[in-house]
């Protein structure tokens, strides 16, 4: 280019300075014509490297894996780009904030977004306790968590659902057994809880009381039109204002009384 000499590069005839910088800017601006832009293909910016996350070995760590295809992987503190904590594509990081610096074959260096490892990555999960239901009634199971993002239930006879809670209407005996819920949070950490379900075909009185009160029966559940009922000696069961349903009724010196229009259907 013609921009050389003391008027443009006064100190070493290499670096622009003073009025030389102004003239350089004018020449550069004049070269950026409409035809230049219409015929140019911009060099696309490279996106930050995507880092995959996996659950660590305990509640205060996460596993990070950098993307494939780079020559160097350096794990650094969020604010300390000159300090390298670990090398390699994979790193299990303790609590803190970090970045990954990767370098490709052209020596282009890219920084990831901030990678945050909280003090606790565990999933908190609770599920219904052991559940006893009567044959033909509805089975409902529930799970609770404050930090899980997805849920999955499995159970007998190949049962599966991805809902947090579910109900099986008119449950049959082949549905009894162990139900397991798995909860996963945003860090890919997971927890499991199991619920054992029993389906009762015969309900026995646990004491005197109302037919419609679960505590009246030994299972803590209510009779249905598919269950047999046994009322034991000295127990008085009251059907108060409802129509009770039962498959078979056995009074072992127990008593059954009606109140307020209550009735019973024996199927």
ROZAVO-181656 format. One line per 5 residues: number of its first residue (from 1); their letters; for each residue x, y, z of C-alpha. Coordinates in pm, whole numbers. Layout:
BEGIN
NUM> a> X/Y/Z  ...
This chain:
BEGIN
1> xxxxx> 0/0/0  115/361/-50  84/456/316  446/449/422  695/706/539
6> xxxxx> 714/939/837  377/1099/764  205/768/828  447/556/1033  671/807/1207
11> xxxxx> 835/585/1469  956/271/1293  806/289/943  594/-13/1044  324/94/1290
16> xxxxx> 69/362/1206  42/661/1437  -115/1008/1454  -250/1131/1119  -141/801/968
21> xxxxx> -420/623/1155  -676/872/1019  -557/823/660  -558/445/708  -920/459/826
26> xxxxx> -1020/665/520  -857/424/277  -1012/123/456  -1360/281/450  -1327/361/78
31> xxxxx> -1245/-3/5  -1567/-128/168  -1786/-66/-137  -2127/-207/-221  -1969/-448/-468
36> xxxxx> -1731/-567/-196  -2015/-654/43  -2229/-815/-230  -1944/-1046/-328  -1814/-1127/19
41> xxxxx> -1884/-1438/226  -1857/-1346/596  -1652/-1565/824  -1912/-1709/1054  -1861/-1680/1426
46> xxxxx> -1809/-2011/1604  -2059/-2088/1881  -1942/-2159/2235  -1863/-2528/2290  -2160/-2725/2422
51> xxxxx> -2076/-2911/2741  -2269/-3225/2834  -2354/-3275/3201  -2381/-3595/3399  -2442/-3664/3765
56> xxxxx> -2132/-3683/3980  -2039/-3940/4242  -2194/-3747/4527  -2424/-3455/4599  -2161/-3184/4543
61> xxxxx> -2010/-3264/4203  -2103/-3292/3836  -1939/-3464/3542  -1866/-3240/3241  -1778/-3362/2890
66> xxxxx> -1657/-3130/2617  -1760/-3170/2251  -1563/-3393/2017  -1322/-3264/1755  -1089/-3031/1948
71> xxxxx> -717/-3068/2014  -709/-2925/2367  -954/-2911/2656  -878/-2693/2957  -1114/-2656/3253
76> xxxxx> -1073/-2322/3428  -1236/-2111/3701  -1507/-1876/3576  -1295/-1563/3630  -946/-1712/3597
81> xxxxx> -868/-1778/3232  -498/-1829/3299  -552/-2093/3567  -607/-2450/3446  -780/-2686/3689
86> xxxxx> -785/-2993/3466  -705/-3110/3114  -893/-3359/2902  -1235/-3391/2744  -1401/-3513/3067
91> xxxxx> -1380/-3365/3415  -1572/-3424/3737  -1602/-3084/3901  -1669/-2999/4266  -1895/-2715/4379
96> xxxxx> -1806/-2389/4200  -1832/-2195/3872  -1617/-2289/3573  -1559/-2254/3199  -1419/-2489/2938
101> xxxxx> -1159/-2357/2693  -1115/-2563/2377  -861/-2518/2097  -901/-2650/1742  -647/-2740/1476
106> xxxxx> -620/-2376/1361  -544/-2262/1716  -885/-2099/1748  -974/-2085/2118  -1335/-2092/2236
111> xxxxx> -1482/-2047/2582  -1797/-2220/2702  -2074/-2056/2896  -2041/-2058/3275  -2075/-2408/3422
116> xxxxx> -2223/-2397/3771  -2199/-2683/4019  -2430/-2624/4320  -2360/-2740/4671  -2614/-3022/4632
121> xxxxx> -2720/-3194/4309  -2921/-3475/4469  -3285/-3537/4380  -3532/-3521/4668  -3809/-3773/4611
126> xxxxx> -4093/-3921/4812  -4365/-4164/4709  -4678/-4315/4862  -4614/-4568/5138  -4711/-4934/5106
131> xxxxx> -5063/-4930/4968  -5345/-5177/5016  -5648/-5143/4792  -5958/-5354/4743  -6024/-5547/4425
136> xxxxx> -6213/-5335/4172  -6131/-5001/4335  -5901/-4731/4195  -5527/-4753/4260  -5363/-4409/4283
141> xxxxx> -4992/-4356/4346  -4821/-4021/4399  -4465/-3889/4400  -4335/-3553/4521  -4012/-3365/4451
146> xxxxx> -3900/-3002/4462  -3623/-3031/4202  -3703/-3317/3965  -3788/-3241/3604  -3911/-3580/3485
151> xxxxx> -4066/-3891/3636  -4107/-4251/3523  -4305/-4532/3691  -4270/-4905/3627  -4475/-5185/3778
156> xxxxx> -4620/-5535/3741  -4735/-5671/3405  -4509/-5430/3215  -4677/-5120/3355  -4502/-4793/3257
161> xxxxx> -4594/-4424/3268  -4398/-4098/3251  -4643/-3902/3469  -4563/-3789/3821  -4885/-3940/3957
166> xxxxx> -5123/-4195/3811  -5448/-4383/3872  -5543/-4734/3757  -5923/-4770/3761  -6089/-5095/3877
171> xxxxx> -5762/-5255/3976  -5723/-5632/3939  -5505/-5877/4133  -5245/-5890/3855  -5167/-5524/3931
176> xxxxx> -5039/-5595/4281  -4666/-5592/4344  -4383/-5339/4347  -4411/-5003/4169  -4090/-4799/4125
181> xxxxx> -4073/-4429/4045  -3754/-4273/3906  -3710/-3894/3920  -3441/-3704/3726  -3335/-3341/3777
186> xxxxx> -3168/-3091/3542  -2822/-3223/3636  -2913/-3576/3517  -2904/-3696/3876  -3178/-3939/3972
191> xxxxx> -3346/-4099/4271  -3580/-4395/4307  -3857/-4491/4545  -4056/-4815/4554  -4418/-4866/4661
196> xxxxx> -4559/-5211/4734  -4923/-5252/4637  -5153/-5528/4764  -5494/-5595/4612  -5734/-5742/4867
201> xxxxx> -6015/-5974/4765  -6145/-6033/5121  -6196/-5753/5373  -6243/-5826/5743  -6377/-5597/6008
206> xxxxx> -6115/-5451/6241  -6373/-5325/6488  -6712/-5162/6505  -6765/-4860/6285  -6906/-4714/5966
211> xxxxx> -6902/-4916/5644  -6766/-4613/5458  -6473/-4554/5697  -6148/-4724/5583  -6036/-4771/5945
216> xxxxx> -6328/-5009/5996  -6155/-5270/5779  -5830/-5460/5829  -5683/-5329/5502  -5752/-4961/5566
221> xxxxx> -5948/-4963/5240  -6316/-4986/5144  -6517/-5283/5016  -6627/-5294/4653  -6870/-5503/4449
226> xxxxx> -6577/-5738/4372  -6472/-5811/4733  -6593/-6047/5003  -6660/-5901/5348  -6634/-6077/5684
231> xxxxx> -6777/-5911/5999  -6627/-6068/6310  -6781/-6146/6646  -6866/-5841/6854  -6827/-5597/6566
236> xxxxx> -7120/-5381/6457  -7088/-5225/6113  -7327/-4941/6021  -7430/-4857/5665  -7530/-4495/5710
241> xxxxx> -7713/-4324/5423  -7525/-4505/5143  -7571/-4809/4921  -7290/-5050/5005  -7157/-5289/4744
246> xxxxx> -7014/-5633/4818  -6963/-5965/4638  -7019/-6187/4941  -7108/-6104/5303  -7023/-6327/5600
251> xxxxx> -7141/-6245/5954  -6926/-6435/6204  -7152/-6346/6495  -7103/-5983/6395  -7381/-5733/6330
256> xxxxx> -7479/-5522/6031  -7719/-5233/6082  -7872/-4974/5850  -7918/-4605/5927  -8064/-4308/5738
261> xxxxx> -8181/-4516/5445  -7864/-4714/5403  -7880/-5031/5193  -7649/-5305/5068  -7620/-5483/4733
266> xx> -7475/-5833/4744  -7361/-5931/4396
